[in-house]
């Protein structure tokens, strides 16, 4: 279920990015920015979502660190661009939602492996 939601979100973001880049809908431009920087950030979000969709849990620690760094970078970019009034509302919502998903995945717990307990000669632990 989670992978299908990630893939649907990726497809929706890709369609919106293509729509704003090539079609040039005036109403869509009120919601999303068509600047090259924002297209690059959307592309980074799409790549990270696809990586999360096609890797299995538990993910490697290095991948989780990279996803966490990307999450923080997207969050800072979204907040700074919003404060500068250069980020449209749909972009801000997408960036913050993606950063939240990435941070959630970066902070996933390590699997707990129980070591066998030492048993003495009488059978007690």
N, CA, C and O atoms as CSV, one atom per row, in Angstrom:
chain,resi,resn,atom,element,x,y,z
A,1,UNK,N,N,0.822,-1.190,0.000
A,1,UNK,CA,C,0.000,0.000,0.000
A,1,UNK,C,C,0.868,1.257,0.000
A,1,UNK,O,O,0.599,2.219,-0.720
A,2,UNK,N,N,1.918,1.226,0.827
A,2,UNK,CA,C,2.776,2.397,0.934
A,2,UNK,C,C,3.506,2.657,-0.381
A,2,UNK,O,O,3.653,3.804,-0.803
A,3,UNK,N,N,3.964,1.575,-1.028
A,3,UNK,CA,C,4.652,1.751,-2.302
A,3,UNK,C,C,3.717,2.286,-3.374
A,3,UNK,O,O,4.131,3.094,-4.206
A,4,UNK,N,N,2.482,1.855,-3.367
A,4,UNK,CA,C,1.536,2.359,-4.367
A,4,UNK,C,C,1.261,3.845,-4.149
A,4,UNK,O,O,1.121,4.594,-5.116
A,5,UNK,N,N,1.181,4.279,-2.896
A,5,UNK,CA,C,0.996,5.704,-2.628
A,5,UNK,C,C,2.198,6.522,-3.072
A,5,UNK,O,O,2.041,7.620,-3.605
A,6,UNK,N,N,3.401,5.991,-2.856
A,6,UNK,CA,C,4.616,6.685,-3.297
A,6,UNK,C,C,4.640,6.777,-4.819
A,6,UNK,O,O,4.976,7.823,-5.375
A,7,UNK,N,N,4.285,5.692,-5.488
A,7,UNK,CA,C,4.283,5.705,-6.955
A,7,UNK,C,C,3.207,6.630,-7.512
A,7,UNK,O,O,3.444,7.319,-8.504
A,8,UNK,N,N,2.032,6.658,-6.895
A,8,UNK,CA,C,0.979,7.562,-7.347
A,8,UNK,C,C,1.398,9.015,-7.136
A,8,UNK,O,O,1.165,9.861,-7.999
A,9,UNK,N,N,2.009,9.302,-5.999
A,9,UNK,CA,C,2.518,10.657,-5.752
A,9,UNK,C,C,3.595,11.056,-6.749
A,9,UNK,O,O,3.651,12.204,-7.190
A,10,UNK,N,N,4.451,10.101,-7.100
A,10,UNK,CA,C,5.496,10.369,-8.085
A,10,UNK,C,C,4.898,10.668,-9.454
A,10,UNK,O,O,5.333,11.596,-10.135
A,11,UNK,N,N,3.914,9.894,-9.850
A,11,UNK,CA,C,3.268,10.108,-11.151
A,11,UNK,C,C,2.547,11.452,-11.174
A,11,UNK,O,O,2.622,12.179,-12.165
A,12,UNK,N,N,1.850,11.786,-10.088
A,12,UNK,CA,C,1.146,13.072,-10.029
A,12,UNK,C,C,2.126,14.240,-10.101
A,12,UNK,O,O,1.864,15.230,-10.785
A,13,UNK,N,N,3.247,14.130,-9.401
A,13,UNK,CA,C,4.255,15.188,-9.435
A,13,UNK,C,C,4.895,15.302,-10.808
A,13,UNK,O,O,5.180,16.405,-11.276
A,14,UNK,N,N,5.120,14.174,-11.448
A,14,UNK,CA,C,5.688,14.182,-12.799
A,14,UNK,C,C,4.734,14.803,-13.808
A,14,UNK,O,O,5.157,15.574,-14.668
A,15,UNK,N,N,3.457,14.474,-13.712
A,15,UNK,CA,C,2.466,15.057,-14.614
A,15,UNK,C,C,2.353,16.563,-14.393
A,15,UNK,O,O,2.255,17.326,-15.354
A,16,UNK,N,N,2.366,16.991,-13.136
A,16,UNK,CA,C,2.296,18.428,-12.845
A,16,UNK,C,C,3.534,19.152,-13.364
A,16,UNK,O,O,3.438,20.261,-13.889
A,17,UNK,N,N,4.704,18.516,-13.215
A,17,UNK,CA,C,5.941,19.141,-13.680
A,17,UNK,C,C,5.954,19.262,-15.202
A,17,UNK,O,O,6.369,20.287,-15.742
A,18,UNK,N,N,5.509,18.235,-15.881
A,18,UNK,CA,C,5.443,18.294,-17.342
A,18,UNK,C,C,4.391,19.310,-17.771
A,18,UNK,O,O,4.595,20.052,-18.732
A,19,UNK,N,N,3.276,19.343,-17.066
A,19,UNK,CA,C,2.224,20.293,-17.404
A,19,UNK,C,C,2.664,21.734,-17.260
A,19,UNK,O,O,2.345,22.563,-18.111
A,20,UNK,N,N,3.388,22.049,-16.203
A,20,UNK,CA,C,3.823,23.427,-16.010
A,20,UNK,C,C,4.966,23.787,-16.948
A,20,UNK,O,O,5.115,24.952,-17.314
A,21,UNK,N,N,5.776,22.809,-17.345
A,21,UNK,CA,C,6.932,23.092,-18.194
A,21,UNK,C,C,6.556,23.258,-19.664
A,21,UNK,O,O,7.075,24.149,-20.337
A,22,UNK,N,N,5.665,22.415,-20.166
A,22,UNK,CA,C,5.404,22.401,-21.597
A,22,UNK,C,C,4.063,22.996,-22.000
A,22,UNK,O,O,3.964,23.639,-23.045
A,23,UNK,N,N,3.044,22.794,-21.201
A,23,UNK,CA,C,1.718,23.261,-21.580
A,23,UNK,C,C,1.563,24.747,-21.299
A,23,UNK,O,O,1.012,25.478,-22.122
A,24,UNK,N,N,2.041,25.202,-20.149
A,24,UNK,CA,C,1.954,26.609,-19.819
A,24,UNK,C,C,0.550,27.067,-19.487
A,24,UNK,O,O,0.112,28.123,-19.942
A,25,UNK,N,N,-0.147,26.288,-18.707
A,25,UNK,CA,C,-1.497,26.638,-18.286
A,25,UNK,C,C,-1.440,27.831,-17.322
A,25,UNK,O,O,-0.688,27.809,-16.347
A,26,UNK,N,N,-2.220,28.847,-17.593
A,26,UNK,CA,C,-2.186,30.060,-16.795
A,26,UNK,C,C,-2.659,29.812,-15.370
A,26,UNK,O,O,-2.121,30.403,-14.434
A,27,UNK,N,N,-3.646,28.957,-15.190
A,27,UNK,CA,C,-4.162,28.675,-13.862
A,27,UNK,C,C,-3.196,27.802,-13.062
A,27,UNK,O,O,-3.087,27.937,-11.844
A,28,UNK,N,N,-2.507,26.920,-13.750
A,28,UNK,CA,C,-1.510,26.091,-13.082
A,28,UNK,C,C,-0.310,26.932,-12.638
A,28,UNK,O,O,0.333,26.620,-11.635
A,29,UNK,N,N,-0.010,27.995,-13.385
A,29,UNK,CA,C,1.091,28.874,-13.004
A,29,UNK,C,C,0.791,29.657,-11.729
A,29,UNK,O,O,1.711,30.120,-11.056
A,30,UNK,N,N,-0.482,29.807,-11.395
A,30,UNK,CA,C,-0.833,30.442,-10.132
A,30,UNK,C,C,-0.539,29.533,-8.940
A,30,UNK,O,O,-0.353,30.010,-7.821
A,31,UNK,N,N,-0.500,28.225,-9.186
A,31,UNK,CA,C,-0.258,27.261,-8.118
A,31,UNK,C,C,1.188,26.772,-8.055
A,31,UNK,O,O,1.710,26.504,-6.973
A,32,UNK,N,N,1.836,26.655,-9.225
A,32,UNK,CA,C,3.186,26.107,-9.278
A,32,UNK,C,C,4.101,27.042,-10.055
A,32,UNK,O,O,3.684,27.681,-11.022
A,33,UNK,N,N,5.344,27.109,-9.620
A,33,UNK,CA,C,6.318,27.945,-10.295
A,33,UNK,C,C,6.925,27.186,-11.476
A,33,UNK,O,O,7.076,25.965,-11.419
A,34,UNK,N,N,7.266,27.894,-12.528
A,34,UNK,CA,C,7.883,27.253,-13.684
A,34,UNK,C,C,9.365,27.594,-13.805
A,34,UNK,O,O,9.945,27.453,-14.882
A,35,UNK,N,N,9.982,28.039,-12.717
A,35,UNK,CA,C,11.404,28.360,-12.714
A,35,UNK,C,C,12.231,27.072,-12.813
A,35,UNK,O,O,11.818,26.029,-12.306
A,36,UNK,N,N,13.390,27.144,-13.463
A,36,UNK,CA,C,14.235,25.947,-13.600
A,36,UNK,C,C,14.696,25.374,-12.257
A,36,UNK,O,O,14.878,24.163,-12.129
A,37,UNK,N,N,14.883,26.228,-11.272
A,37,UNK,CA,C,15.301,25.737,-9.952
A,37,UNK,C,C,14.223,24.840,-9.353
A,37,UNK,O,O,14.527,23.805,-8.761
A,38,UNK,N,N,12.982,25.236,-9.507
A,38,UNK,CA,C,11.900,24.430,-8.955
A,38,UNK,C,C,11.714,23.129,-9.732
A,38,UNK,O,O,11.343,22.110,-9.149
A,39,UNK,N,N,11.964,23.153,-11.026
A,39,UNK,CA,C,11.920,21.901,-11.784
A,39,UNK,C,C,13.030,20.962,-11.338
A,39,UNK,O,O,12.827,19.749,-11.285
A,40,UNK,N,N,14.196,21.502,-11.017
A,40,UNK,CA,C,15.294,20.663,-10.515
A,40,UNK,C,C,14.944,20.065,-9.158
A,40,UNK,O,O,15.238,18.899,-8.898
A,41,UNK,N,N,14.320,20.853,-8.296
A,41,UNK,CA,C,13.926,20.339,-6.980
A,41,UNK,C,C,12.840,19.278,-7.131
A,41,UNK,O,O,12.873,18.256,-6.444
A,42,UNK,N,N,11.885,19.510,-8.017
A,42,UNK,CA,C,10.850,18.500,-8.263
A,42,UNK,C,C,11.462,17.214,-8.816
A,42,UNK,O,O,11.040,16.117,-8.450
A,43,UNK,N,N,12.453,17.347,-9.695
A,43,UNK,CA,C,13.135,16.162,-10.234
A,43,UNK,C,C,13.855,15.405,-9.131
A,43,UNK,O,O,13.830,14.174,-9.112
A,44,UNK,N,N,14.500,16.121,-8.207
A,44,UNK,CA,C,15.166,15.481,-7.072
A,44,UNK,C,C,14.156,14.756,-6.196
A,44,UNK,O,O,14.422,13.649,-5.726
A,45,UNK,N,N,13.010,15.366,-5.976
A,45,UNK,CA,C,11.963,14.718,-5.181
A,45,UNK,C,C,11.476,13.455,-5.872
A,45,UNK,O,O,11.269,12.434,-5.217
A,46,UNK,N,N,11.290,13.509,-7.184
A,46,UNK,CA,C,10.834,12.331,-7.931
A,46,UNK,C,C,11.859,11.207,-7.844
A,46,UNK,O,O,11.489,10.052,-7.636
A,47,UNK,N,N,13.138,11.527,-8.000
A,47,UNK,CA,C,14.184,10.508,-7.919
A,47,UNK,C,C,14.210,9.881,-6.526
A,47,UNK,O,O,14.304,8.660,-6.397
A,48,UNK,N,N,14.127,10.706,-5.489
A,48,UNK,CA,C,14.131,10.175,-4.119
A,48,UNK,C,C,12.903,9.318,-3.839
A,48,UNK,O,O,13.006,8.294,-3.164
A,49,UNK,N,N,11.753,9.720,-4.345
A,49,UNK,CA,C,10.544,8.901,-4.165
A,49,UNK,C,C,10.676,7.556,-4.875
A,49,UNK,O,O,10.245,6.531,-4.348
A,50,UNK,N,N,11.266,7.557,-6.062
A,50,UNK,CA,C,11.463,6.291,-6.769
A,50,UNK,C,C,12.466,5.395,-6.053
A,50,UNK,O,O,12.294,4.177,-6.011
A,51,UNK,N,N,13.509,5.992,-5.492
A,51,UNK,CA,C,14.478,5.203,-4.713
A,51,UNK,C,C,13.785,4.578,-3.511
A,51,UNK,O,O,14.012,3.408,-3.205
A,52,UNK,N,N,12.951,5.341,-2.834
A,52,UNK,CA,C,12.223,4.797,-1.691
A,52,UNK,C,C,11.230,3.716,-2.110
A,52,UNK,O,O,10.984,2.767,-1.365
A,53,UNK,N,N,10.664,3.864,-3.298
A,53,UNK,CA,C,9.678,2.875,-3.747
A,53,UNK,C,C,10.329,1.552,-4.107
A,53,UNK,O,O,9.722,0.497,-3.925
A,54,UNK,N,N,11.557,1.588,-4.616
A,54,UNK,CA,C,12.166,0.363,-5.116
A,54,UNK,C,C,13.244,-0.222,-4.215
A,54,UNK,O,O,13.893,-1.195,-4.599
A,55,UNK,N,N,13.452,0.338,-3.039
A,55,UNK,CA,C,14.357,-0.284,-2.079
A,55,UNK,C,C,13.527,-0.924,-0.982
A,55,UNK,O,O,12.458,-0.430,-0.625
A,56,UNK,N,N,14.026,-2.015,-0.459
A,56,UNK,CA,C,13.283,-2.747,0.558
A,56,UNK,C,C,13.800,-2.365,1.937
A,56,UNK,O,O,14.945,-1.945,2.104
A,57,UNK,N,N,12.933,-2.523,2.900
A,57,UNK,CA,C,13.323,-2.263,4.279
A,57,UNK,C,C,14.028,-3.470,4.844
A,57,UNK,O,O,13.708,-4.577,4.411
A,58,UNK,N,N,14.909,-3.365,5.722
A,58,UNK,CA,C,15.543,-2.168,6.264
A,58,UNK,C,C,16.551,-1.620,5.258
A,58,UNK,O,O,17.333,-2.370,4.673
A,59,UNK,N,N,16.523,-0.330,5.071
A,59,UNK,CA,C,17.421,0.308,4.118
A,59,UNK,C,C,18.788,0.502,4.751
A,59,UNK,O,O,18.932,0.531,5.973
A,60,UNK,N,N,19.784,0.636,3.891
A,60,UNK,CA,C,21.146,0.833,4.377
A,60,UNK,C,C,21.244,2.171,5.108
A,60,UNK,O,O,20.516,3.118,4.809
A,61,UNK,N,N,22.148,2.221,6.059
A,61,UNK,CA,C,22.296,3.437,6.862
A,61,UNK,C,C,22.733,4.622,6.002
A,61,UNK,O,O,22.272,5.743,6.216
A,62,UNK,N,N,23.618,4.382,5.030
A,62,UNK,CA,C,24.072,5.453,4.140
A,62,UNK,C,C,22.929,6.048,3.329
A,62,UNK,O,O,22.849,7.266,3.163
A,63,UNK,N,N,22.044,5.190,2.823
A,63,UNK,CA,C,20.891,5.669,2.063
A,63,UNK,C,C,19.967,6.488,2.956
A,63,UNK,O,O,19.421,7.502,2.521
A,64,UNK,N,N,19.789,6.059,4.190
A,64,UNK,CA,C,18.945,6.819,5.108
A,64,UNK,C,C,19.550,8.173,5.438
A,64,UNK,O,O,18.826,9.155,5.596
A,65,UNK,N,N,20.877,8.233,5.544
A,65,UNK,CA,C,21.538,9.516,5.804
A,65,UNK,C,C,21.351,10.454,4.611
A,65,UNK,O,O,21.061,11.637,4.789
A,66,UNK,N,N,21.516,9.926,3.395
A,66,UNK,CA,C,21.344,10.749,2.196
A,66,UNK,C,C,19.909,11.251,2.095
A,66,UNK,O,O,19.688,12.424,1.795
A,67,UNK,N,N,18.938,10.388,2.337
A,67,UNK,CA,C,17.535,10.794,2.293
A,67,UNK,C,C,17.247,11.841,3.370
A,67,UNK,O,O,16.477,12.770,3.128
A,68,UNK,N,N,17.849,11.708,4.547
A,68,UNK,CA,C,17.678,12.704,5.605
A,68,UNK,C,C,18.261,14.054,5.226
A,68,UNK,O,O,17.663,15.094,5.503
A,69,UNK,N,N,19.436,14.041,4.588
A,69,UNK,CA,C,20.057,15.298,4.146
A,69,UNK,C,C,19.206,15.959,3.068
A,69,UNK,O,O,19.013,17.175,3.083
A,70,UNK,N,N,18.701,15.166,2.141
A,70,UNK,CA,C,17.821,15.701,1.095
A,70,UNK,C,C,16.559,16.286,1.733
A,70,UNK,O,O,16.078,17.337,1.310
A,71,UNK,N,N,16.031,15.615,2.737
A,71,UNK,CA,C,14.836,16.107,3.421
A,71,UNK,C,C,15.074,17.467,4.067
A,71,UNK,O,O,14.257,18.378,3.931
A,72,UNK,N,N,16.188,17.598,4.765
A,72,UNK,CA,C,16.497,18.873,5.417
A,72,UNK,C,C,16.722,19.964,4.368
A,72,UNK,O,O,16.276,21.098,4.544
A,73,UNK,N,N,17.414,19.623,3.279
A,73,UNK,CA,C,17.669,20.612,2.226
A,73,UNK,C,C,16.370,21.081,1.579
A,73,UNK,O,O,16.204,22.272,1.319
A,74,UNK,N,N,15.452,20.159,1.320
A,74,UNK,CA,C,14.168,20.533,0.719
A,74,UNK,C,C,13.346,21.379,1.693
A,74,UNK,O,O,12.696,22.342,1.288
A,75,UNK,N,N,13.378,21.018,2.962
A,75,UNK,CA,C,12.630,21.777,3.965
A,75,UNK,C,C,13.168,23.205,4.084
A,75,UNK,O,O,12.390,24.158,4.125
A,76,UNK,N,N,14.480,23.355,4.139
A,76,UNK,CA,C,15.078,24.693,4.246
A,76,UNK,C,C,14.777,25.501,2.989
A,76,UNK,O,O,14.445,26.683,3.074
A,77,UNK,N,N,14.893,24.869,1.826
A,77,UNK,CA,C,14.594,25.568,0.571
A,77,UNK,C,C,13.138,26.029,0.536
A,77,UNK,O,O,12.852,27.162,0.149
A,78,UNK,N,N,12.231,25.163,0.934
A,78,UNK,CA,C,10.814,25.523,0.923
A,78,UNK,C,C,10.533,26.687,1.873
A,78,UNK,O,O,9.803,27.615,1.523
A,79,UNK,N,N,11.103,26.638,3.056
A,79,UNK,CA,C,10.856,27.721,4.011
A,79,UNK,C,C,11.476,29.038,3.560
A,79,UNK,O,O,10.849,30.090,3.684
A,80,UNK,N,N,12.704,28.994,3.036
A,80,UNK,CA,C,13.359,30.219,2.572
A,80,UNK,C,C,12.634,30.815,1.363
A,80,UNK,O,O,12.442,32.028,1.293
A,81,UNK,N,N,12.231,29.963,0.406
A,81,UNK,CA,C,11.523,30.454,-0.770
A,81,UNK,C,C,10.142,31.004,-0.399
A,81,UNK,O,O,9.676,31.970,-1.003
A,82,UNK,N,N,9.494,30.394,0.587
A,82,UNK,CA,C,8.204,30.904,1.028
A,82,UNK,C,C,8.358,32.260,1.705
A,82,UNK,O,O,7.550,33.162,1.487
A,83,UNK,N,N,9.389,32.402,2.523
A,83,UNK,CA,C,9.619,33.687,3.188
A,83,UNK,C,C,10.008,34.786,2.196
A,83,UNK,O,O,9.767,35.963,2.460
A,84,UNK,N,N,10.609,34.417,1.058
A,84,UNK,CA,C,10.974,35.393,0.029
A,84,UNK,C,C,9.836,35.650,-0.956
A,84,UNK,O,O,10.017,36.399,-1.917
A,85,UNK,N,N,8.671,35.046,-0.738
A,85,UNK,CA,C,7.498,35.185,-1.612
A,85,UNK,C,C,7.790,34.740,-3.048
A,85,UNK,O,O,7.225,35.297,-3.990
A,86,UNK,N,N,8.654,33.757,-3.226
A,86,UNK,CA,C,8.951,33.288,-4.577
A,86,UNK,C,C,8.511,31.843,-4.791
A,86,UNK,O,O,8.869,31.228,-5.795
A,87,UNK,N,N,7.741,31.302,-3.858
A,87,UNK,CA,C,7.286,29.920,-3.975
A,87,UNK,C,C,5.767,29.908,-3.978
A,87,UNK,O,O,5.124,30.471,-3.092
A,88,UNK,N,N,5.208,29.263,-4.980
A,88,UNK,CA,C,3.750,29.162,-5.078
A,88,UNK,C,C,3.230,28.167,-4.048
A,88,UNK,O,O,4.003,27.380,-3.500
A,89,UNK,N,N,1.931,28.197,-3.781
A,89,UNK,CA,C,1.339,27.415,-2.698
A,89,UNK,C,C,1.438,25.910,-2.946
A,89,UNK,O,O,1.708,25.155,-2.013
A,90,UNK,N,N,1.229,25.466,-4.170
A,90,UNK,CA,C,1.289,24.032,-4.459
A,90,UNK,C,C,2.711,23.504,-4.299
A,90,UNK,O,O,2.921,22.404,-3.790
A,91,UNK,N,N,3.683,24.297,-4.738
A,91,UNK,CA,C,5.069,23.900,-4.561
A,91,UNK,C,C,5.420,23.802,-3.082
A,91,UNK,O,O,6.085,22.853,-2.665
A,92,UNK,N,N,4.984,24.762,-2.297
A,92,UNK,CA,C,5.280,24.743,-0.864
A,92,UNK,C,C,4.691,23.501,-0.204
A,92,UNK,O,O,5.352,22.859,0.611
A,93,UNK,N,N,3.457,23.161,-0.551
A,93,UNK,CA,C,2.826,21.979,0.031
A,93,UNK,C,C,3.526,20.693,-0.406
A,93,UNK,O,O,3.726,19.788,0.404
A,94,UNK,N,N,3.896,20.613,-1.674
A,94,UNK,CA,C,4.588,19.420,-2.176
A,94,UNK,C,C,5.950,19.276,-1.520
A,94,UNK,O,O,6.327,18.179,-1.108
A,95,UNK,N,N,6.691,20.370,-1.418
A,95,UNK,CA,C,8.024,20.313,-0.825
A,95,UNK,C,C,7.955,19.900,0.644
A,95,UNK,O,O,8.730,19.053,1.090
A,96,UNK,N,N,7.041,20.489,1.386
A,96,UNK,CA,C,6.943,20.153,2.808
A,96,UNK,C,C,6.440,18.728,3.026
A,96,UNK,O,O,6.892,18.045,3.945
A,97,UNK,N,N,5.513,18.279,2.192
A,97,UNK,CA,C,5.032,16.900,2.309
A,97,UNK,C,C,6.135,15.907,1.953
A,97,UNK,O,O,6.308,14.897,2.635
A,98,UNK,N,N,6.876,16.191,0.892
A,98,UNK,CA,C,7.971,15.300,0.498
A,98,UNK,C,C,9.062,15.274,1.570
A,98,UNK,O,O,9.600,14.211,1.879
A,99,UNK,N,N,9.387,16.425,2.132
A,99,UNK,CA,C,10.405,16.466,3.181
A,99,UNK,C,C,9.962,15.683,4.410
A,99,UNK,O,O,10.782,15.043,5.068
A,100,UNK,N,N,8.675,15.730,4.721
A,100,UNK,CA,C,8.163,14.963,5.852
A,100,UNK,C,C,8.239,13.465,5.588
A,100,UNK,O,O,8.622,12.698,6.470
A,101,UNK,N,N,7.878,13.048,4.388
A,101,UNK,CA,C,7.960,11.628,4.024
A,101,UNK,C,C,9.404,11.152,4.061
A,101,UNK,O,O,9.693,10.071,4.574
A,102,UNK,N,N,10.308,11.958,3.519
A,102,UNK,CA,C,11.720,11.555,3.494
A,102,UNK,C,C,12.292,11.461,4.906
A,102,UNK,O,O,13.047,10.537,5.210
A,103,UNK,N,N,11.939,12.403,5.760
A,103,UNK,CA,C,12.461,12.346,7.124
A,103,UNK,C,C,11.889,11.151,7.871
A,103,UNK,O,O,12.589,10.532,8.673
A,104,UNK,N,N,10.643,10.822,7.622
A,104,UNK,CA,C,10.034,9.648,8.235
A,104,UNK,C,C,10.767,8.380,7.806
A,104,UNK,O,O,11.011,7.492,8.624
A,105,UNK,N,N,11.112,8.298,6.543
A,105,UNK,CA,C,11.831,7.128,6.043
A,105,UNK,C,C,13.281,7.114,6.515
A,105,UNK,O,O,13.848,6.045,6.738
A,106,UNK,N,N,13.884,8.286,6.667
A,106,UNK,CA,C,15.271,8.345,7.124
A,106,UNK,C,C,15.391,7.943,8.589
A,106,UNK,O,O,16.429,7.431,9.009
A,107,UNK,N,N,14.349,8.170,9.360
A,107,UNK,CA,C,14.391,7.851,10.783
A,107,UNK,C,C,13.802,6.478,11.107
A,107,UNK,O,O,13.502,6.197,12.267
A,108,UNK,N,N,13.634,5.624,10.106
A,108,UNK,CA,C,13.088,4.303,10.379
A,108,UNK,C,C,14.033,3.540,11.307
A,108,UNK,O,O,15.249,3.728,11.273
A,109,UNK,N,N,13.459,2.696,12.115
A,109,UNK,CA,C,14.244,1.970,13.106
A,109,UNK,C,C,14.992,0.797,12.504
A,109,UNK,O,O,14.581,0.206,11.506
A,110,UNK,N,N,16.097,0.484,13.143
A,110,UNK,CA,C,16.870,-0.694,12.749
A,110,UNK,C,C,16.128,-1.933,13.253
A,110,UNK,O,O,15.502,-1.891,14.312
A,111,UNK,N,N,16.193,-3.018,12.511
A,111,UNK,CA,C,15.535,-4.229,13.001
A,111,UNK,C,C,16.237,-4.744,14.257
A,111,UNK,O,O,17.465,-4.748,14.337
A,112,UNK,N,N,15.460,-5.166,15.212
A,112,UNK,CA,C,16.013,-5.668,16.459
A,112,UNK,C,C,16.254,-7.160,16.310
A,112,UNK,O,O,15.338,-7.928,16.015
A,113,UNK,N,N,17.499,-7.554,16.518
A,113,UNK,CA,C,17.865,-8.965,16.440
A,113,UNK,C,C,18.236,-9.411,17.842
A,113,UNK,O,O,19.180,-8.898,18.442
A,114,UNK,N,N,17.492,-10.361,18.353
A,114,UNK,CA,C,17.769,-10.838,19.695
A,114,UNK,C,C,18.890,-11.850,19.637
A,114,UNK,O,O,18.881,-12.778,18.829
A,115,UNK,N,N,19.848,-11.648,20.508
A,115,UNK,CA,C,20.926,-12.629,20.604
A,115,UNK,C,C,20.469,-13.743,21.532
A,115,UNK,O,O,19.685,-13.506,22.450
A,116,UNK,N,N,20.949,-14.940,21.300
A,116,UNK,CA,C,20.527,-16.037,22.174
A,116,UNK,C,C,21.059,-15.809,23.595
A,116,UNK,O,O,22.214,-15.436,23.800
A,117,UNK,N,N,20.204,-16.041,24.528
A,117,UNK,CA,C,20.594,-15.840,25.926
A,117,UNK,C,C,21.457,-16.995,26.385
A,117,UNK,O,O,21.301,-18.139,25.956
A,118,UNK,N,N,22.364,-16.655,27.264
A,118,UNK,CA,C,23.257,-17.689,27.798
A,118,UNK,C,C,22.483,-18.570,28.772
A,118,UNK,O,O,21.845,-18.077,29.702
A,119,UNK,N,N,22.550,-19.852,28.549
A,119,UNK,CA,C,21.844,-20.805,29.406
A,119,UNK,C,C,22.894,-21.596,30.159
A,119,UNK,O,O,23.818,-22.143,29.557
A,120,UNK,N,N,22.755,-21.658,31.475
A,120,UNK,CA,C,23.723,-22.417,32.271
A,120,UNK,C,C,23.401,-23.898,32.225
A,120,UNK,O,O,22.470,-24.327,31.542
A,121,UNK,N,N,24.181,-24.669,32.958
A,121,UNK,CA,C,24.048,-26.138,32.912
A,121,UNK,C,C,22.719,-26.638,33.470
A,121,UNK,O,O,22.278,-27.735,33.129
A,122,UNK,N,N,22.081,-25.847,34.321
A,122,UNK,CA,C,20.824,-26.283,34.918
A,122,UNK,C,C,19.612,-25.914,34.060
A,122,UNK,O,O,18.483,-26.265,34.401
A,123,UNK,N,N,19.838,-25.211,32.955
A,123,UNK,CA,C,18.747,-24.858,32.064
A,123,UNK,C,C,18.117,-23.518,32.369
A,123,UNK,O,O,17.156,-23.128,31.706
A,124,UNK,N,N,18.636,-22.798,33.362
A,124,UNK,CA,C,18.104,-21.486,33.704
A,124,UNK,C,C,18.875,-20.416,32.947
A,124,UNK,O,O,20.048,-20.600,32.622
A,125,UNK,N,N,18.219,-19.307,32.670
A,125,UNK,CA,C,18.874,-18.220,31.940
A,125,UNK,C,C,19.676,-17.333,32.832
A,125,UNK,O,O,20.286,-16.373,32.362
